Amino acid sequence: MPLFPAALLFLHLLAAAFWVGGMAAMHFSVRPAAVATLEPPQRLAFMANALSRFFFGVSIAIASSLASGLLLVWTMGGFARVHWNVHAMLGVGLVMMALFLHVRFAPYPRLLRAVAAREWPVAAANLNTIRKLVVVNLALGVLVFVLAIVGQAF
């Protein structure tokens, strides 16, 4: 594989690993640890802060993944020349991006406002909404990895 496509693929995989792996880490490690050790006011403030940092990285990962993926398709001759699984990965990835944008611009700002106002039940409800949407996005992210690896066989 020539250097340019290899570098694009590396960037693409790195971005995907950060995003999907980060969701897994937040859902299966950070959140349960926060629930086990922090009272609701501290836990909600902690999670809002952790999500702020994570969402910044996800924004970079999304831009990197989309740009590198489209450039990879271009180096292969365009969408007419790539395997069906590339189309499927793009479709699922766009759904994931839409879900992230919804989380980032709807329940997340409400979480921040509720934490700042010390409205703990409202903050908890918004964090729970984010948790549910992250589970959906995590499942979709795993599906993208399956499409990338197993999809080549079909």
Solvent accessible surface area in square Angstrom, and as a share of the most:
residue,aa,sasa,rsa
1,M,155,0.69
2,P,95,0.59
3,L,153,0.76
4,F,107,0.44
5,P,23,0.14
6,A,37,0.29
7,A,52,0.40
8,L,13,0.07
9,L,66,0.33
10,F,133,0.55
11,L,74,0.37
12,H,47,0.21
13,L,86,0.43
14,L,97,0.48
15,A,7,0.06
16,A,18,0.14
17,A,52,0.40
18,F,94,0.39
19,W,14,0.05
20,V,17,0.09
21,G,37,0.36
22,G,15,0.15
23,M,4,0.02
24,A,32,0.24
25,A,48,0.37
26,M,23,0.10
27,H,33,0.15
28,F,135,0.56
29,S,65,0.42
30,V,44,0.25
31,R,77,0.28
32,P,55,0.34
33,A,57,0.44
34,A,3,0.03
35,V,71,0.41
36,A,85,0.66
37,T,105,0.61
38,L,58,0.29
39,E,120,0.54
40,P,55,0.35
41,P,43,0.27
42,Q,102,0.45
43,R,49,0.18
44,L,4,0.02
45,A,43,0.33
46,F,93,0.39
47,M,8,0.03
48,A,5,0.04
49,N,78,0.40
50,A,19,0.15
51,L,7,0.04
52,S,51,0.33
53,R,173,0.63
54,F,24,0.10
55,F,7,0.03
56,F,143,0.60
57,G,15,0.14
58,V,1,0.00
59,S,50,0.33
60,I,94,0.48
61,A,6,0.04
62,I,24,0.12
63,A,64,0.50
64,S,24,0.15
65,S,15,0.10
66,L,58,0.29
67,A,54,0.41
68,S,1,0.01
69,G,15,0.14
70,L,78,0.39
71,L,74,0.37
72,L,11,0.06
73,V,9,0.05
74,W,174,0.61
75,T,50,0.29
76,M,95,0.42
77,G,48,0.47
78,G,22,0.21
79,F,74,0.31
80,A,106,0.82
81,R,183,0.67
82,V,19,0.11
83,H,63,0.28
84,W,121,0.42
85,N,0,0.00
86,V,25,0.14
87,H,83,0.37
88,A,28,0.22
89,M,42,0.19
90,L,52,0.26
91,G,34,0.33
92,V,24,0.14
93,G,12,0.12
94,L,86,0.43
95,V,79,0.45
96,M,5,0.02
97,M,22,0.10
98,A,60,0.47
99,L,36,0.18
100,F,12,0.05
101,L,92,0.46
102,H,92,0.41
103,V,6,0.03
104,R,76,0.28
105,F,135,0.56
106,A,22,0.17
107,P,0,0.00
108,Y,8,0.03
109,P,29,0.18
110,R,100,0.37
111,L,0,0.00
112,L,73,0.36
113,R,148,0.54
114,A,2,0.01
115,V,26,0.15
116,A,87,0.67
117,A,59,0.46
118,R,170,0.62
119,E,84,0.38
120,W,56,0.20
121,P,106,0.67
122,V,73,0.42
123,A,0,0.00
124,A,45,0.35
125,A,60,0.46
126,N,13,0.07
127,L,18,0.09
128,N,59,0.30
129,T,51,0.29
130,I,3,0.02
131,R,62,0.23
132,K,108,0.46
133,L,37,0.18
134,V,21,0.12
135,V,59,0.34
136,V,72,0.41
137,N,7,0.03
138,L,17,0.08
139,A,61,0.48
140,L,38,0.19
141,G,0,0.00
142,V,78,0.45
143,L,74,0.37
144,V,28,0.16
145,F,71,0.30
146,V,70,0.40
147,L,23,0.11
148,A,29,0.23
149,I,131,0.66
150,V,73,0.42
151,G,4,0.04
152,Q,107,0.48
153,A,84,0.65
154,F,159,0.66
